[in-house]
Amino acid sequence: MIDKAIVAGLGASLALGAGFAQAQASRDYISIVGSSTVYPFATVVAEQFGKTTQFKTPKIESTGSGGGIKLFCAGVGVQHPDITNASRAIKKSELETCAKNGVKEVVEVKIGYDGITVAHHKGGKPVAMTRKELWLALAKDVPDPKGGETLVANPYKTWNQINPSLPNAKIEVLGPPPTSGTRDAFVELVMDEGCEQFGFIKAMKKSDKKKYKATCQTVREDGGYIEAGENDNLIVQKLEANPNAFGIFGYSFLDQNRDKVEGVAIEGVKPEFELIASGKYPVSRPLFFYVKKAHVGVIPGLREYIAEFSSEKAWGPDGYLAERGLIPMPDAERARYAGSSKAMTTMASN
């Protein structure tokens, strides 16, 4: 993960051509793409921005983190988005793609934290799982239940085959596709951690990293895991329709749908606001958005939108985003990102 307040592509800034400056009249609104997890937060800020300023309400598409970054990095100009939301940090390879396409100054703004939740239909018996159990349920290949250090095609069909205390129900988990930052984070924080509970698999990390990655991160394709697209609300609806299924999505969707779904305790810790904020909940991750600096000053309201998002009234402990489920950053971290976003500083100009 790139842990810097501001991230930029390689090389110096690409100045906007006269064509882009002249074309600004063809787009008088901010274009935002990216993470389905950040989408509801960005939407709330956009609505507030549209109501309280003279600028138009930004248009936001939920494309997934990977899909959004791909669109964002495709080039500079009104035909390309100004901002991409992300539920993971941008990768070095993605920054290099940005730079090749002329997007050479990118501003990173961390907005807060989120917990990845595993949830089920409300009303059933509370469920607790470990990351090891989740990996055994969702991995394509797992250690042979008969023993030894042999991997076999996942034989588990019901949860109680993994642990008798788990539900006697078919393993059916609705989750995000590979383009999703939530999927990336789930793989890193749950799948990798779960598979490393087996010593011989953990040893592969040094002896055969490629095999280790394939073993830990490859999800089963026999119906145990169902890709449900980038629409987390759809997962909530499907959990309502199927009381035995589980779903994977960000904490904010759990928080907004507590009348419909209930979170699973992971390693004995429930996905609650205070427990995520304190770091006790084991499956939490940072959230970001990335700004194309070349568009600032050209697309009307872009700088002002960023200022609204990074204001205390929005992302502070008592801000309106916390009310929607965003876990605020500590005071010093918020101040750092607020200052960096205001200055539009990039790595290239540090």
N, C-alpha and C positions, 0 to 999 in steps of 0.2 A: 504494500500500500504506500502511496506517495504521501508522506506526512509533511506537507508544506502548506503554508497559508495560501500561497499563490503558485499556480502551475502554468508553465507556458510551453509551447512547442519549441522546436529547435530553431536557432537562427534569429535574426533581427526581425522587427515588425514589418509586415507588408503594408505599405500605404494604400489606402483606398483610391482606386482610380476615379477619374471624373465621371465615368459612366455610372458607378455606384452612387456617387453623390447626386447626380442628376436624376437617378431612378428612385430616390427615396420617396418621392411623391406617390409612387406606385404601391408602396406599403407604409401605411401610417399607423401600424400597430405592431406590437412586439410578438414575435413568433417563438414559441417554446415547445420543445419535444422532450421525450425521455421517460424516466422511471415512473412506474405505476405507483410506487410507494410514496414518492415525493409529490406526485400529481395532486392529491387532495390539499396538501399544504400550499403548493403553488397556486392552486385554484382559489383558495381563500384569500391569498395575498393579491391575486389578480383582480378579484371582485372588489376588495377594499380599495385597491389602487384606482380602479375604474370609477368608483363612487366618489372618491375624495380628491381627484385631480382632473385636469382638463384633457387628459390623455385617454385614448380608447382602452378598453379592457383587453389585456393580452389574450391571444389565442393559444391554447395549450393542447397538445396531443400526447396521449399515453402510449408510447411506443416501446417501453422497456429501456433499461439503461444502455445496453449494447446497441440497440437499434437507434436510440437517440444520439449517441455519440457518433455513430456512423453518419447520420444525417448532418450533424453539427460539423463534422470534420470534412464534409464533401466540398466546401469552398466558402468564399467570401462573397457577399452580395445579397440583394433582397430576396432572391430565390432560395436562400439557405437560412435555417433558423438562427436566432440570435443567442439563445440560451438552451442548454440541455440539462435536464435534471438527472441525477444519478444516485442510486442507492449503493454505490461503491465508488472508490477512487478511480479516476481515469488511469488507464494503463500506459506505460511507456510506448508500447507499439501503436496505441491509438493516437498519442501525441505526435508520433512520427508521421502517421498518416495525415493528421491535421496539417503539419508543417509542409508535407509534400503537395498538399492541395491549397497552400497559401494561407492557411489559418495558423499564423505564426505567433500570435499573442493570445493566450487563453488565461482567463482569470478564474481561479478556483475559490468558491465560497462554501465552506462547511456550514450547514444550517442547524445541525443538532444531531441527535441520536435516535435510534429506533430499535426495537426488539423484534426479531423474527419469531413469529408465533406458530405453533401447531395447534389447531383448534378443532372442535367438534360441535355437533348440534347441542344446544343448551337443553337441559332437562334430564340428560343421562347421568350416569355415575361419573364423578370426577376421575380424570385419568392422569397418571404420572408416568413419564418415560425417561429413560436415559438416552444419551446420544448414541451409545453402543446399540441399544435396542432399535432406535430409529434407523441406524445404518444397516443392521441386520434385516430390517423390514424392507428397505428400499434399494439396497445394492444389487447389482446384477449377479455378481459372484460373491459367495461368502464362505467362511471356513466350514468344512464338512462337520455337521452336527454329531457325527459318530466319533469325531476326535481327529487328532493329528494336525499336520500343517498343510493340508490340501484344500484348495479352493474348488467349490462346486457351484453349479447353477443354483440360484436361490431357491431352496425347497419350501420356504415358509409361505403358507397360504393364509393362515390366520394369526392374529396377534398373540394368542395364548400359546402358540407353538414356540414362540420366542421366550415368553415368560408367562407362566400360568396365571400370574396376577393381572395380566393385560386382558382386554376384552376377547371373548370367544366370538370373533367377528372377522370377516374377510378383510385382508389388508388392502385398503383402497385409499390412496392419498392423492388429493388434488393439489397440484402445485404449479409454479411458474415454468415457462420454457427456458431454454439455454440463453436467450437474449436478455433475460431479466437479471438485474442486479441482485434481486432477492434470491434467485437461484444460485448465483455466484457465491453470495454470502452464506446461504444454507449449506452449500458444498464445503466451504472453508470452515465454517463454525460448527457444523453438525456431522457431515459425512466424514471429513478428514479426522476430526476428533474421535468419532465413534470407531473408525476402523483401526486407529492407533491403539485401541485397547487390546488388540491382539499383537503380541510381541513379534511374531514372525512377519506380520504385515508391516509393522513399524520399522523392522530391520531392512525391509525393501527400500526404504527411503534413501539408504546409503548404498545398497548393493545394486538396485535396479529401480531407479527413480521413475522411469517410464511405466514399469509394471505397477509400482506403488500407486502412481497417480490413477492409472486405469482401474486398479482394484478398489481404491477408496472412492473415486468420483463417478464411476459409471453407474447410472441408474437403471434398474430393471425395466424391461420393455414388455412384460407379460401381463400388464393390467394392474399391477400393484401400485404403480405410479402413473398418474394421468395428467398430462400437460393440459392446463386449463386456460392458457392464454395469458394476456397481460391485464385482464379485467378481474381485479380482486373481488369486486362486488358479485361477480358471477360465481366465484367459489363459495361465497357466503350463501348465495341462493341454493347452490347444489348441496351444501351441508344441511340446509333446512329440509331439502327433499330426501336426503339420505342420512338418517341418524347414525349409521354405522361408519360413515366416511370421515376422514380427517382432511383438513386443508392447511396449506402453508401460505402465510401472508404477513405483512407488516403489522406492528402493534396498533397503529391508528385504526385499521379496519376492525380489529378485535374491539377496541375501545368504542368505536361508533356503532357496533352491532352486538352489544352485550345482551340485548334482549333476545338474540337469535343464536349466538354461539358462545362457547366457553373455551378458555385457553387451557392447554395441557401444561402441567408442571414439568419442567426439564431439570434433571438432576435435583429434584425436590423443590425447585424454585418456580413460583407462579409468574407469568408475564404481567407484572403490575408496574405502573408508572415509577413508583419510588424504587422498586427493586432493579429496574433497568437503569434508572438515573444513577444509582449507587454502584452499579457494576456487578451486583450480586446475581442478576439473571445472566446465565452463561451465553445466551445467543443474542447478542446485541451488536450493532454496527453503526458507523457514521453515515450521514446523508449529506449530499452536496448538490450544488448546481454550478455549471461552467458557463462563462460569458465570453463571447467573441469580442475582444476589445476593439477590433476594427469597426464594429457596428455602433459602438458608443459614440454619441454625438451626431449620428446619422439617422438611426431609427428613433423616432420621437418617443420620449418617455423611458428609454432603456435605463439610463442612469438613475432616474427617479424610482423606477420599479425596484432596482437593486437596493436603493436606500430604504424603501418601504420594507422589503423583506428582511434587511439586516438591522431594523430598528428594534429597540427594546419592547415597544408596544406590540411587535409581531412575534419575535423569537425569544423574548425574555421569559423569565420564570412565571410571570403573571401575564404574559402576552396571549394574544388570541390564538396563536398556533399551539401553545401548550394545552389550551382548552380542547384542541382537536386531536391531541395525542402525541405531538412532537415532544421529545425529551430534550430540554434545553441544554446547551453546553455550559460548562462552568463560566463564571464571570470573566475571568482573564481571557479565556479562549474566545468568548463572544466579542470582547473588546478588540482582540487582535484581528479577527475576521472582519469586524465592522470597519476598522481602520483601513485594512487592506482593500476591501471592496470599495470604500469611498475614494481611495487614491487610485483605484484601478491599476495597482502595481502588478507587474508580471515578473516572472523569473528572469526574463531577458533584460529587464531594466533594474534588477537588484544590484 
